[in-house]
């Protein structure tokens, strides 16, 4: 069974070793990317590390926005990710300190004053770099999946 989203792939795979016989090289090491869900079955969590950052930059490329709107847009773009507002604001402040985003307080929006964020030229450059890196990662993953499928159908 396979579930595919923008940034997370979950697969259930049969383990080639007996689950009750430890592999000689593992010595109790636990992987962050997989866990046993039953005898001979695994849940594999393959994710792009720090994918929230390029997603956030992509959203800001479309125009200035404030925190709650950014969180909603991220949740829409990354439905399997939990968007923590505290982490989002810490990330925005860090990006601002690096000159990747700029912010300003706005009182012309409905409701209370809001800090809105926008992408800078440096942020656009970083987004371009992220897109290139993700494109390379996509090629690697595509080649892996093609080889996997070829072997299964042969």
C-alpha positions in Angstrom: 0.0 0.0 0.0 1.4 3.4 -0.9 0.2 6.9 0.0 1.8 9.8 -1.9 1.7 13.5 -1.0 3.9 16.5 -1.9 6.6 15.6 0.5 5.9 12.3 2.3 5.7 8.8 1.0 4.4 6.0 3.2 5.0 2.5 2.1 4.3 -0.8 3.7 7.1 -3.2 2.7 7.9 -6.8 3.6 11.2 -7.1 5.5 13.5 -9.6 3.8 14.7 -10.9 7.2 12.7 -12.7 9.8 11.5 -10.1 12.3 12.6 -12.3 15.2 16.2 -12.6 14.0 18.2 -9.4 14.4 20.4 -8.3 11.6 24.1 -8.6 12.6 24.9 -5.0 11.8 22.0 -3.3 13.5 22.9 -3.8 17.2 19.8 -2.1 18.5 20.0 0.9 16.2 16.6 2.4 15.7 15.9 4.3 12.5 14.0 7.6 12.4 12.7 6.7 9.0 11.1 3.4 9.5 9.4 1.3 12.2 8.0 -2.2 12.4 4.2 -2.4 12.3 3.9 -6.1 12.6 5.8 -9.3 11.9 7.8 -8.7 8.7 6.0 -5.4 7.9 7.4 -1.9 8.0 6.1 1.7 7.9 8.6 3.8 6.0 8.5 7.6 6.3 10.5 9.2 3.5 10.4 13.0 3.7 12.3 15.9 2.4 14.0 17.6 5.4 13.1 21.2 6.0 10.5 21.2 3.2 8.4 23.8 5.0 11.1 26.4 4.1 10.9 26.1 0.3 7.1 25.8 0.6 6.9 29.0 2.6 9.2 30.8 0.1 7.0 29.6 -2.7 3.8 31.0 -1.0 5.5 34.3 -0.3 6.6 34.5 -4.0 2.9 35.0 -4.8 2.7 38.0 -2.5 2.9 39.4 1.0 1.0 37.5 3.7 0.6 37.3 7.5 1.2 34.4 9.8 -2.2 32.8 9.9 -2.7 33.0 6.2 0.8 31.5 5.7 -0.1 28.7 8.1 -3.3 28.0 6.1 -1.5 28.0 2.8 1.2 25.7 4.2 -1.4 23.3 5.5 -3.1 23.2 2.1 0.3 22.6 0.3 1.6 20.1 2.9 -1.5 18.2 4.2 0.6 15.6 6.0 2.7 18.2 7.9 1.6 19.6 11.3 2.1 23.4 11.1 3.1 24.7 14.5 2.5 28.5 14.7 5.4 29.0 17.1 7.8 27.2 14.8 6.4 29.1 11.8 7.0 32.5 13.5 10.5 31.4 14.6 11.3 30.4 11.0 10.0 33.7 9.7 12.1 35.7 12.2 15.2 33.6 11.3 14.5 34.2 7.5 14.1 37.9 8.2 17.3 38.1 10.1 19.1 36.5 7.1 17.5 39.0 4.7 15.4 36.4 2.9 12.0 37.9 3.9 11.0 41.3 5.1 8.1 42.2 7.4 6.0 45.2 8.2 3.2 45.9 10.6 -0.1 46.7 8.7 -3.1 48.4 10.2 -5.0 48.6 6.9 -6.2 45.0 7.0 -9.4 43.9 8.6 -9.1 43.2 12.4 -6.1 44.0 14.5 -2.7 45.1 13.2 -0.8 42.3 11.5 2.8 41.7 10.6 3.0 40.8 7.0 5.9 39.1 5.3 7.2 39.3 1.8 10.0 37.7 -0.1 13.2 39.8 -0.8 15.4 39.4 -3.9 17.7 37.3 -1.8 14.7 35.1 -0.9 13.8 34.7 -4.5 17.3 33.6 -5.2 17.1 31.0 -2.3 13.7 29.8 -3.7 15.4 29.3 -7.1 18.2 27.3 -5.4 15.6 25.2 -3.5 13.8 24.5 -6.7 17.0 23.3 -8.4 17.9 21.1 -5.4 14.4 19.6 -5.2 14.5 19.0 -9.0 17.7 17.0 -8.5 16.2 15.1 -5.6 13.1 14.4 -7.7 15.3 13.0 -10.5 17.0 10.7 -8.0 13.7 9.5 -6.6 12.2 9.0 -10.1 15.2 6.9 -11.1 14.8 4.8 -7.9 11.1 4.3 -8.5 11.6 3.4 -12.2 14.2 0.8 -11.2 11.9 -0.5 -8.5 9.0 -0.9 -10.9 11.1 -2.4 -13.7 12.2 -5.2 -11.4 8.7 -5.9 -10.2 7.2 -6.2 -13.7 10.1 -8.2 -15.1 
